[in-house]
Amino acid sequence: MRRTKAINYIQLMKNNSNPEVARAGLELEELYFKWKKSLDVRDLVDFVEAIEEKYAWALKKGLGRMPQSIGQFRAYALEEYIYDITSQVLGNDYRILWNEKIPVWEEEFEYSIAQDLAVLDYKGKLKAVVEAKVEVDAQRLKAVLMNFSLLKISRKPFCAIVYIRWNADEKLKFLARRICVDEIFDFNRNPSEVERYKKWISRVSTIL
């Protein structure tokens, strides 16, 4: 389970000695609990865009780690959203790992890769891995494809990418599917894509 979450950034802002930063933290907290309650992807994207635009100044003043703090804050929120909807669909029938290392090679040496989300059955079989990206560019995609390729060789899970903005060439979606990606989901205010993801994760988790 990821140790640092979006709510931790909000708490840091709320506890800041600058009253404007603390107020911004309270406003972000309201947006955070809105999507946590509704699980509506449009509320999530409102939250992500507020981090990037309306409250970027408060993050800079309150956390002093620009642009890393903004990138991590929004990434953790997307990961948490996917964790929540996956847990909603699968319930207690599977182990859902969030940002935990998965062994991909255990013969001559051991090598593990941290995955944004991994679904295992209670026998330990890796059923699916999901990579969450607020923004996908060519460089980030190459890293994802390398990780997925290693997992396909050793553990053979189903692999998916969930994104909000695709900044890479659209042709790379086709190539990614040809290499090692089973599904790609566009969560940019697309409730229908969320429903498609839920059906996919439910289906692939039950395949023997």
ChimeraX commands (.cxc) that place a marker at each C-alpha (Angstrom):
marker #1 position 0.00,0.00,0.00 radius 0.5
marker #1 position 1.33,3.43,-0.93 radius 0.5
marker #1 position 2.51,5.23,2.20 radius 0.5
marker #1 position 2.13,8.78,0.88 radius 0.5
marker #1 position -1.30,9.69,-0.47 radius 0.5
marker #1 position -3.05,12.78,-1.78 radius 0.5
marker #1 position -4.56,13.45,1.64 radius 0.5
marker #1 position -1.05,13.77,3.11 radius 0.5
marker #1 position -0.32,16.71,0.81 radius 0.5
marker #1 position -3.62,18.28,1.83 radius 0.5
marker #1 position -2.79,17.89,5.52 radius 0.5
marker #1 position 0.57,19.60,5.00 radius 0.5
marker #1 position -1.19,22.52,3.35 radius 0.5
marker #1 position -3.87,22.75,6.06 radius 0.5
marker #1 position -1.19,22.81,8.77 radius 0.5
marker #1 position 0.86,25.51,7.04 radius 0.5
marker #1 position 1.46,28.72,8.99 radius 0.5
marker #1 position 0.45,30.78,5.95 radius 0.5
marker #1 position -3.35,31.27,6.28 radius 0.5
marker #1 position -3.80,31.45,2.50 radius 0.5
marker #1 position -2.08,28.10,2.02 radius 0.5
marker #1 position -4.11,26.58,4.87 radius 0.5
marker #1 position -7.33,27.87,3.27 radius 0.5
marker #1 position -6.30,26.38,-0.08 radius 0.5
marker #1 position -5.73,23.08,1.72 radius 0.5
marker #1 position -9.27,23.17,3.11 radius 0.5
marker #1 position -10.70,23.87,-0.35 radius 0.5
marker #1 position -8.70,21.02,-1.88 radius 0.5
marker #1 position -9.83,18.74,0.92 radius 0.5
marker #1 position -13.45,19.45,-0.03 radius 0.5
marker #1 position -12.74,18.53,-3.66 radius 0.5
marker #1 position -10.84,15.43,-2.54 radius 0.5
marker #1 position -13.70,14.05,-0.45 radius 0.5
marker #1 position -16.15,14.91,-3.22 radius 0.5
marker #1 position -14.57,12.43,-5.64 radius 0.5
marker #1 position -13.85,9.95,-2.85 radius 0.5
marker #1 position -17.57,9.86,-2.11 radius 0.5
marker #1 position -18.96,10.01,-5.65 radius 0.5
marker #1 position -16.23,8.01,-7.44 radius 0.5
marker #1 position -17.21,10.10,-10.45 radius 0.5
marker #1 position -14.21,10.48,-12.73 radius 0.5
marker #1 position -15.33,14.02,-13.61 radius 0.5
marker #1 position -14.94,15.00,-9.96 radius 0.5
marker #1 position -11.48,13.41,-9.96 radius 0.5
marker #1 position -10.41,15.42,-13.02 radius 0.5
marker #1 position -11.76,18.60,-11.38 radius 0.5
marker #1 position -9.48,17.81,-8.43 radius 0.5
marker #1 position -6.45,17.14,-10.65 radius 0.5
marker #1 position -6.97,20.36,-12.61 radius 0.5
marker #1 position -7.38,22.33,-9.39 radius 0.5
marker #1 position -3.99,21.01,-8.25 radius 0.5
marker #1 position -2.39,22.02,-11.55 radius 0.5
marker #1 position -4.02,25.41,-11.99 radius 0.5
marker #1 position -5.93,27.05,-9.15 radius 0.5
marker #1 position -3.76,25.84,-6.26 radius 0.5
marker #1 position -0.30,25.52,-7.84 radius 0.5
marker #1 position 0.82,28.68,-6.03 radius 0.5
marker #1 position -0.28,27.24,-2.67 radius 0.5
marker #1 position 1.64,24.03,-3.29 radius 0.5
marker #1 position 4.74,26.04,-4.12 radius 0.5
marker #1 position 4.43,28.11,-0.94 radius 0.5
marker #1 position 3.30,25.29,1.30 radius 0.5
marker #1 position 5.47,22.42,0.10 radius 0.5
marker #1 position 8.28,24.16,-1.78 radius 0.5
marker #1 position 8.75,21.31,-4.24 radius 0.5
marker #1 position 7.65,22.55,-7.63 radius 0.5
marker #1 position 6.99,20.93,-10.02 radius 0.5
marker #1 position 7.58,17.56,-8.31 radius 0.5
marker #1 position 4.92,18.16,-5.66 radius 0.5
marker #1 position 2.23,18.88,-8.25 radius 0.5
marker #1 position 3.18,15.84,-10.33 radius 0.5
marker #1 position 3.19,13.50,-7.35 radius 0.5
marker #1 position 0.03,14.96,-5.82 radius 0.5
marker #1 position -2.07,14.45,-8.94 radius 0.5
marker #1 position -0.49,11.05,-9.73 radius 0.5
marker #1 position -1.28,9.73,-6.27 radius 0.5
marker #1 position -4.88,10.92,-6.65 radius 0.5
marker #1 position -5.33,9.05,-9.94 radius 0.5
marker #1 position -3.77,5.90,-8.46 radius 0.5
marker #1 position -6.07,6.13,-5.44 radius 0.5
marker #1 position -9.12,6.56,-7.65 radius 0.5
marker #1 position -8.24,3.43,-9.63 radius 0.5
marker #1 position -7.59,1.55,-6.38 radius 0.5
marker #1 position -11.02,2.61,-5.06 radius 0.5
marker #1 position -13.01,1.61,-8.13 radius 0.5
marker #1 position -11.10,-1.66,-8.45 radius 0.5
marker #1 position -11.82,-2.48,-4.80 radius 0.5
marker #1 position -15.47,-1.60,-5.40 radius 0.5
marker #1 position -15.68,-4.09,-8.27 radius 0.5
marker #1 position -13.61,-6.96,-6.87 radius 0.5
marker #1 position -14.49,-6.69,-3.18 radius 0.5
marker #1 position -12.60,-9.03,-0.86 radius 0.5
marker #1 position -12.16,-11.83,-3.38 radius 0.5
marker #1 position -8.70,-10.64,-4.48 radius 0.5
marker #1 position -5.61,-8.94,-3.09 radius 0.5
marker #1 position -5.24,-5.47,-4.55 radius 0.5
marker #1 position -1.73,-4.06,-4.20 radius 0.5
marker #1 position -1.07,-0.35,-4.56 radius 0.5
marker #1 position 2.49,0.70,-5.43 radius 0.5
marker #1 position 4.08,-2.51,-4.20 radius 0.5
marker #1 position 6.97,-4.36,-5.78 radius 0.5
marker #1 position 6.15,-7.40,-7.90 radius 0.5
marker #1 position 8.91,-9.98,-8.57 radius 0.5
marker #1 position 9.49,-10.29,-12.32 radius 0.5
marker #1 position 12.60,-12.49,-12.29 radius 0.5
marker #1 position 13.65,-15.09,-9.72 radius 0.5
marker #1 position 16.04,-17.48,-11.46 radius 0.5
marker #1 position 19.71,-16.39,-11.60 radius 0.5
marker #1 position 18.85,-13.32,-9.53 radius 0.5
marker #1 position 15.82,-11.52,-8.14 radius 0.5
marker #1 position 14.38,-8.39,-9.72 radius 0.5
marker #1 position 11.16,-6.64,-8.73 radius 0.5
marker #1 position 9.19,-3.72,-10.17 radius 0.5
marker #1 position 6.79,-1.45,-8.27 radius 0.5
marker #1 position 3.41,-1.34,-10.00 radius 0.5
marker #1 position 0.76,1.34,-9.55 radius 0.5
marker #1 position -1.89,-1.35,-9.10 radius 0.5
marker #1 position -1.71,-5.14,-9.11 radius 0.5
marker #1 position -4.48,-7.69,-8.64 radius 0.5
marker #1 position -3.66,-11.15,-7.27 radius 0.5
marker #1 position -5.88,-14.03,-6.31 radius 0.5
marker #1 position -5.44,-15.58,-2.89 radius 0.5
marker #1 position -3.24,-18.31,-4.34 radius 0.5
marker #1 position -0.76,-15.58,-5.28 radius 0.5
marker #1 position -1.38,-15.64,-9.04 radius 0.5
marker #1 position -0.90,-12.21,-10.59 radius 0.5
marker #1 position -4.05,-11.53,-12.60 radius 0.5
marker #1 position -3.64,-7.92,-13.75 radius 0.5
marker #1 position -1.43,-4.85,-13.46 radius 0.5
marker #1 position -2.52,-1.28,-14.13 radius 0.5
marker #1 position -0.30,1.71,-14.79 radius 0.5
marker #1 position -1.84,5.11,-13.97 radius 0.5
marker #1 position -0.62,8.17,-15.86 radius 0.5
marker #1 position -2.05,11.67,-15.63 radius 0.5
marker #1 position 0.00,12.43,-18.75 radius 0.5
marker #1 position 1.46,9.92,-21.19 radius 0.5
marker #1 position 4.41,10.97,-23.31 radius 0.5
marker #1 position 6.74,8.81,-25.39 radius 0.5
marker #1 position 9.38,8.54,-22.65 radius 0.5
marker #1 position 6.92,7.49,-19.94 radius 0.5
marker #1 position 5.32,5.02,-22.33 radius 0.5
marker #1 position 8.67,3.36,-23.07 radius 0.5
marker #1 position 9.23,2.76,-19.35 radius 0.5
marker #1 position 5.74,1.25,-18.99 radius 0.5
marker #1 position 6.28,-1.04,-21.98 radius 0.5
marker #1 position 9.58,-2.29,-20.55 radius 0.5
marker #1 position 7.95,-3.12,-17.21 radius 0.5
marker #1 position 4.95,-4.79,-18.82 radius 0.5
marker #1 position 7.18,-6.81,-21.16 radius 0.5
marker #1 position 9.16,-8.20,-18.21 radius 0.5
marker #1 position 5.94,-9.06,-16.39 radius 0.5
marker #1 position 4.50,-10.78,-19.47 radius 0.5
marker #1 position 7.60,-13.00,-19.71 radius 0.5
marker #1 position 7.61,-14.07,-16.07 radius 0.5
marker #1 position 4.10,-13.70,-14.63 radius 0.5
marker #1 position 1.83,-13.32,-17.70 radius 0.5
marker #1 position -0.74,-10.90,-16.22 radius 0.5
marker #1 position -3.19,-8.79,-18.16 radius 0.5
marker #1 position -1.77,-5.26,-18.49 radius 0.5
marker #1 position -3.55,-1.93,-18.83 radius 0.5
marker #1 position -2.75,1.77,-18.95 radius 0.5
marker #1 position -5.17,4.32,-17.50 radius 0.5
marker #1 position -4.50,7.94,-18.45 radius 0.5
marker #1 position -6.03,11.40,-18.37 radius 0.5
marker #1 position -3.99,13.06,-21.14 radius 0.5
marker #1 position -2.27,11.30,-24.03 radius 0.5
marker #1 position 0.58,13.56,-25.18 radius 0.5
marker #1 position 2.33,10.91,-27.27 radius 0.5
marker #1 position 1.70,10.01,-30.90 radius 0.5
marker #1 position -1.68,8.26,-31.24 radius 0.5
marker #1 position 0.02,5.55,-33.31 radius 0.5
marker #1 position 1.84,4.44,-30.16 radius 0.5
marker #1 position -1.47,3.18,-28.75 radius 0.5
marker #1 position -1.64,0.68,-31.60 radius 0.5
marker #1 position 2.01,-0.32,-31.16 radius 0.5
marker #1 position 1.67,-0.63,-27.38 radius 0.5
marker #1 position -1.21,-3.06,-27.85 radius 0.5
marker #1 position 0.87,-5.07,-30.30 radius 0.5
marker #1 position 3.76,-5.31,-27.83 radius 0.5
marker #1 position 2.36,-5.99,-24.36 radius 0.5
marker #1 position -0.59,-3.75,-23.41 radius 0.5
marker #1 position -3.98,-5.45,-23.32 radius 0.5
marker #1 position -6.13,-2.36,-22.76 radius 0.5
marker #1 position -5.82,1.43,-22.68 radius 0.5
marker #1 position -8.42,3.56,-20.90 radius 0.5
marker #1 position -8.99,7.31,-21.29 radius 0.5
marker #1 position -10.30,8.64,-17.96 radius 0.5
marker #1 position -10.46,12.31,-19.00 radius 0.5
marker #1 position -14.06,13.01,-17.94 radius 0.5
marker #1 position -15.18,9.75,-19.53 radius 0.5
marker #1 position -17.55,7.82,-17.22 radius 0.5
marker #1 position -18.11,5.29,-20.01 radius 0.5
marker #1 position -14.39,4.46,-19.98 radius 0.5
marker #1 position -14.55,3.93,-16.22 radius 0.5
marker #1 position -17.39,1.47,-16.73 radius 0.5
marker #1 position -15.41,-0.26,-19.46 radius 0.5
marker #1 position -12.44,-0.51,-17.07 radius 0.5
marker #1 position -14.64,-2.02,-14.35 radius 0.5
marker #1 position -15.93,-4.68,-16.74 radius 0.5
marker #1 position -12.40,-5.41,-17.94 radius 0.5
marker #1 position -10.84,-5.78,-14.48 radius 0.5
marker #1 position -13.74,-7.97,-13.37 radius 0.5
marker #1 position -13.42,-10.20,-16.44 radius 0.5
marker #1 position -9.64,-10.64,-16.49 radius 0.5
marker #1 position -9.50,-11.32,-12.74 radius 0.5
marker #1 position -11.73,-14.37,-13.18 radius 0.5
marker #1 position -9.81,-15.89,-16.10 radius 0.5
marker #1 position -7.82,-18.94,-15.00 radius 0.5
marker link #1:1,2 radius 0.2
marker link #1:2,3 radius 0.2
marker link #1:3,4 radius 0.2
marker link #1:4,5 radius 0.2
marker link #1:5,6 radius 0.2
marker link #1:6,7 radius 0.2
marker link #1:7,8 radius 0.2
marker link #1:8,9 radius 0.2
marker link #1:9,10 radius 0.2
marker link #1:10,11 radius 0.2
marker link #1:11,12 radius 0.2
marker link #1:12,13 radius 0.2
marker link #1:13,14 radius 0.2
marker link #1:14,15 radius 0.2
marker link #1:15,16 radius 0.2
marker link #1:16,17 radius 0.2
marker link #1:17,18 radius 0.2
marker link #1:18,19 radius 0.2
marker link #1:19,20 radius 0.2
marker link #1:20,21 radius 0.2
marker link #1:21,22 radius 0.2
marker link #1:22,23 radius 0.2
marker link #1:23,24 radius 0.2
marker link #1:24,25 radius 0.2
marker link #1:25,26 radius 0.2
marker link #1:26,27 radius 0.2
marker link #1:27,28 radius 0.2
marker link #1:28,29 radius 0.2
marker link #1:29,30 radius 0.2
marker link #1:30,31 radius 0.2
marker link #1:31,32 radius 0.2
marker link #1:32,33 radius 0.2
marker link #1:33,34 radius 0.2
marker link #1:34,35 radius 0.2
marker link #1:35,36 radius 0.2
marker link #1:36,37 radius 0.2
marker link #1:37,38 radius 0.2
marker link #1:38,39 radius 0.2
marker link #1:39,40 radius 0.2
marker link #1:40,41 radius 0.2
marker link #1:41,42 radius 0.2
marker link #1:42,43 radius 0.2
marker link #1:43,44 radius 0.2
marker link #1:44,45 radius 0.2
marker link #1:45,46 radius 0.2
marker link #1:46,47 radius 0.2
marker link #1:47,48 radius 0.2
marker link #1:48,49 radius 0.2
marker link #1:49,50 radius 0.2
marker link #1:50,51 radius 0.2
marker link #1:51,52 radius 0.2
marker link #1:52,53 radius 0.2
marker link #1:53,54 radius 0.2
marker link #1:54,55 radius 0.2
marker link #1:55,56 radius 0.2
marker link #1:56,57 radius 0.2
marker link #1:57,58 radius 0.2
marker link #1:58,59 radius 0.2
marker link #1:59,60 radius 0.2
marker link #1:60,61 radius 0.2
marker link #1:61,62 radius 0.2
marker link #1:62,63 radius 0.2
marker link #1:63,64 radius 0.2
marker link #1:64,65 radius 0.2
marker link #1:65,66 radius 0.2
marker link #1:66,67 radius 0.2
marker link #1:67,68 radius 0.2
marker link #1:68,69 radius 0.2
marker link #1:69,70 radius 0.2
marker link #1:70,71 radius 0.2
marker link #1:71,72 radius 0.2
marker link #1:72,73 radius 0.2
marker link #1:73,74 radius 0.2
marker link #1:74,75 radius 0.2
marker link #1:75,76 radius 0.2
marker link #1:76,77 radius 0.2
marker link #1:77,78 radius 0.2
marker link #1:78,79 radius 0.2
marker link #1:79,80 radius 0.2
marker link #1:80,81 radius 0.2
marker link #1:81,82 radius 0.2
marker link #1:82,83 radius 0.2
marker link #1:83,84 radius 0.2
marker link #1:84,85 radius 0.2
marker link #1:85,86 radius 0.2
marker link #1:86,87 radius 0.2
marker link #1:87,88 radius 0.2
marker link #1:88,89 radius 0.2
marker link #1:89,90 radius 0.2
marker link #1:90,91 radius 0.2
marker link #1:91,92 radius 0.2
marker link #1:92,93 radius 0.2
marker link #1:93,94 radius 0.2
marker link #1:94,95 radius 0.2
marker link #1:95,96 radius 0.2
marker link #1:96,97 radius 0.2
marker link #1:97,98 radius 0.2
marker link #1:98,99 radius 0.2
marker link #1:99,100 radius 0.2
marker link #1:100,101 radius 0.2
marker link #1:101,102 radius 0.2
marker link #1:102,103 radius 0.2
marker link #1:103,104 radius 0.2
marker link #1:104,105 radius 0.2
marker link #1:105,106 radius 0.2
marker link #1:106,107 radius 0.2
marker link #1:107,108 radius 0.2
marker link #1:108,109 radius 0.2
marker link #1:109,110 radius 0.2
marker link #1:110,111 radius 0.2
marker link #1:111,112 radius 0.2
marker link #1:112,113 radius 0.2
marker link #1:113,114 radius 0.2
marker link #1:114,115 radius 0.2
marker link #1:115,116 radius 0.2
marker link #1:116,117 radius 0.2
marker link #1:117,118 radius 0.2
marker link #1:118,119 radius 0.2
marker link #1:119,120 radius 0.2
marker link #1:120,121 radius 0.2
marker link #1:121,122 radius 0.2
marker link #1:122,123 radius 0.2
marker link #1:123,124 radius 0.2
marker link #1:124,125 radius 0.2
marker link #1:125,126 radius 0.2
marker link #1:126,127 radius 0.2
marker link #1:127,128 radius 0.2
marker link #1:128,129 radius 0.2
marker link #1:129,130 radius 0.2
marker link #1:130,131 radius 0.2
marker link #1:131,132 radius 0.2
marker link #1:132,133 radius 0.2
marker link #1:133,134 radius 0.2
marker link #1:134,135 radius 0.2
marker link #1:135,136 radius 0.2
marker link #1:136,137 radius 0.2
marker link #1:137,138 radius 0.2
marker link #1:138,139 radius 0.2
marker link #1:139,140 radius 0.2
marker link #1:140,141 radius 0.2
marker link #1:141,142 radius 0.2
marker link #1:142,143 radius 0.2
marker link #1:143,144 radius 0.2
marker link #1:144,145 radius 0.2
marker link #1:145,146 radius 0.2
marker link #1:146,147 radius 0.2
marker link #1:147,148 radius 0.2
marker link #1:148,149 radius 0.2
marker link #1:149,150 radius 0.2
marker link #1:150,151 radius 0.2
marker link #1:151,152 radius 0.2
marker link #1:152,153 radius 0.2
marker link #1:153,154 radius 0.2
marker link #1:154,155 radius 0.2
marker link #1:155,156 radius 0.2
marker link #1:156,157 radius 0.2
marker link #1:157,158 radius 0.2
marker link #1:158,159 radius 0.2
marker link #1:159,160 radius 0.2
marker link #1:160,161 radius 0.2
marker link #1:161,162 radius 0.2
marker link #1:162,163 radius 0.2
marker link #1:163,164 radius 0.2
marker link #1:164,165 radius 0.2
marker link #1:165,166 radius 0.2
marker link #1:166,167 radius 0.2
marker link #1:167,168 radius 0.2
marker link #1:168,169 radius 0.2
marker link #1:169,170 radius 0.2
marker link #1:170,171 radius 0.2
marker link #1:171,172 radius 0.2
marker link #1:172,173 radius 0.2
marker link #1:173,174 radius 0.2
marker link #1:174,175 radius 0.2
marker link #1:175,176 radius 0.2
marker link #1:176,177 radius 0.2
marker link #1:177,178 radius 0.2
marker link #1:178,179 radius 0.2
marker link #1:179,180 radius 0.2
marker link #1:180,181 radius 0.2
marker link #1:181,182 radius 0.2
marker link #1:182,183 radius 0.2
marker link #1:183,184 radius 0.2
marker link #1:184,185 radius 0.2
marker link #1:185,186 radius 0.2
marker link #1:186,187 radius 0.2
marker link #1:187,188 radius 0.2
marker link #1:188,189 radius 0.2
marker link #1:189,190 radius 0.2
marker link #1:190,191 radius 0.2
marker link #1:191,192 radius 0.2
marker link #1:192,193 radius 0.2
marker link #1:193,194 radius 0.2
marker link #1:194,195 radius 0.2
marker link #1:195,196 radius 0.2
marker link #1:196,197 radius 0.2
marker link #1:197,198 radius 0.2
marker link #1:198,199 radius 0.2
marker link #1:199,200 radius 0.2
marker link #1:200,201 radius 0.2
marker link #1:201,202 radius 0.2
marker link #1:202,203 radius 0.2
marker link #1:203,204 radius 0.2
marker link #1:204,205 radius 0.2
marker link #1:205,206 radius 0.2
marker link #1:206,207 radius 0.2
marker link #1:207,208 radius 0.2
view
